[in-house]
Amino acid sequence: MKALLFDGTPGEIAELLERMPQLNSVAQASSVRGSISSSTSSGLSLWTPEKVSRMWSGLYGDQKKLVQFIVSKGGKVTVTEAQKHLGFARGPAIAGVLSSITRNARRVTKYKEARLVEDWTEDRNGTTVWGYRLPDPVLTLLKQTIQGTTA
């Protein structure tokens, strides 16, 4: 097995991955200077302040409404809360909103496994609860971006 090790800031690594998209499927990145990367169950995606800002400005309608709601709730909501907030009945309608957000995340990061909103589950008194969350680094950057656009 061959390995490449890239040392740099998250922005430098993201820029490298943009210039070399063939690395996206096997990228393993590490920043010794402090990382704002988001590790997801589906892989590694790099979120820089610039990319989060581009992502935020590219969201509209229910996409923006859902992400704003998750941010306002501290980064984590249940599926039921999200559906109610968007005015959706139970069912697959929310999947269209999430797929649009994911498609935009992949376009912005140029990483085929990138996700801005992740799924989560937890057991609450014997019942499995499903929901959506923003990874901590992304949540922090989104808060900063949203405050910057409303200031």
C-alpha positions in Angstrom: 0.0 0.0 0.0 1.3 3.4 -0.9 0.5 6.4 1.2 0.7 10.1 0.7 0.9 12.5 3.7 0.0 16.1 3.2 1.0 18.5 5.9 -0.7 21.9 5.9 -3.6 23.9 7.0 -7.1 22.7 6.1 -7.3 25.4 3.4 -4.0 24.3 1.9 -5.1 20.7 1.8 -8.5 21.6 0.4 -6.8 23.6 -2.3 -4.6 20.6 -3.1 -7.6 18.3 -3.4 -9.3 20.8 -5.7 -6.3 20.8 -8.0 -5.9 17.0 -7.8 -9.5 15.6 -7.8 -8.3 12.0 -8.4 -7.1 12.0 -4.8 -10.6 12.6 -3.4 -11.6 9.0 -3.4 -8.6 8.0 -1.3 -7.7 11.2 0.6 -6.5 10.8 4.1 -5.5 14.3 5.3 -4.0 15.5 8.5 -3.1 19.0 9.7 -0.6 19.3 12.5 -1.5 23.0 12.8 -5.0 22.5 13.8 -7.8 21.1 11.7 -11.2 22.3 10.8 -11.9 19.2 8.8 -15.0 17.1 9.3 -14.7 13.4 9.5 -18.0 11.7 8.6 -19.0 8.1 8.4 -18.7 8.3 4.6 -15.2 9.8 4.5 -13.2 13.0 5.0 -14.4 16.3 3.9 -12.6 19.6 4.4 -14.5 22.7 5.3 -12.7 26.0 5.3 -14.3 29.3 6.2 -14.4 30.2 2.5 -16.1 27.0 1.6 -18.7 27.2 4.4 -19.4 30.8 3.3 -19.8 29.7 -0.4 -22.0 26.8 0.8 -24.2 29.1 2.9 -24.6 31.7 0.1 -25.6 28.9 -2.3 -28.4 27.6 -0.1 -31.9 28.8 -0.6 -35.5 28.0 0.3 -36.0 24.9 2.4 -32.3 24.1 2.2 -31.3 27.3 4.0 -34.3 27.1 6.3 -33.3 23.6 7.5 -29.6 24.4 8.0 -30.5 27.6 9.8 -32.9 25.6 12.1 -30.2 23.0 12.9 -27.8 25.8 13.7 -30.4 27.5 16.0 -30.9 24.3 17.8 -27.2 23.8 18.7 -26.4 21.6 15.7 -28.7 18.7 16.2 -32.4 18.1 15.5 -34.7 15.1 15.2 -36.3 14.2 11.9 -39.7 15.0 13.4 -38.5 18.5 14.5 -37.1 19.1 11.1 -40.2 18.0 9.2 -42.4 20.1 11.5 -40.2 23.2 11.0 -40.3 22.8 7.2 -44.1 22.1 7.2 -43.7 18.6 5.9 -45.8 15.6 6.8 -44.1 12.4 7.8 -42.6 10.8 4.7 -39.8 11.3 2.2 -40.3 15.0 1.3 -37.4 16.0 3.5 -35.1 13.7 1.5 -35.2 16.1 -1.5 -34.0 19.0 0.7 -31.2 16.9 2.1 -30.1 15.6 -1.2 -29.8 19.2 -2.6 -27.7 20.2 0.4 -25.4 17.2 -0.1 -25.1 17.9 -3.8 -24.1 21.5 -3.1 -21.6 20.3 -0.4 -20.0 18.1 -3.0 -19.9 20.8 -5.6 -18.4 23.3 -3.1 -15.8 21.0 -1.6 -15.1 19.0 -4.8 -15.1 15.9 -2.7 -17.5 13.2 -3.8 -18.3 12.0 -0.2 -18.8 15.5 1.3 -21.9 16.1 3.5 -22.8 19.2 5.4 -25.8 17.7 7.2 -25.2 14.2 8.7 -27.7 11.6 10.0 -27.6 10.5 13.6 -29.5 8.0 15.7 -29.8 7.4 19.4 -31.7 5.2 21.7 -34.2 7.0 24.0 -35.9 4.7 26.4 -35.9 1.7 24.0 -37.0 3.8 21.0 -34.6 4.6 18.2 -34.7 8.4 17.4 -33.4 9.6 14.1 -32.2 13.1 13.3 -29.8 15.4 11.5 -26.7 17.2 12.8 -23.9 19.5 11.7 -20.4 18.4 12.7 -18.9 20.6 15.4 -16.3 22.3 13.1 -18.9 23.0 10.4 -21.4 24.3 13.1 -18.8 26.8 14.4 -18.0 28.0 10.9 -21.6 28.3 10.0 -22.4 30.4 13.1 -19.5 32.7 12.2 -20.7 32.9 8.6 -24.3 33.6 9.5 -23.4 36.3 12.0 -21.2 37.9 9.4 -24.0 38.1 6.9 -26.5 39.5 9.3 -24.1 42.1 10.9 
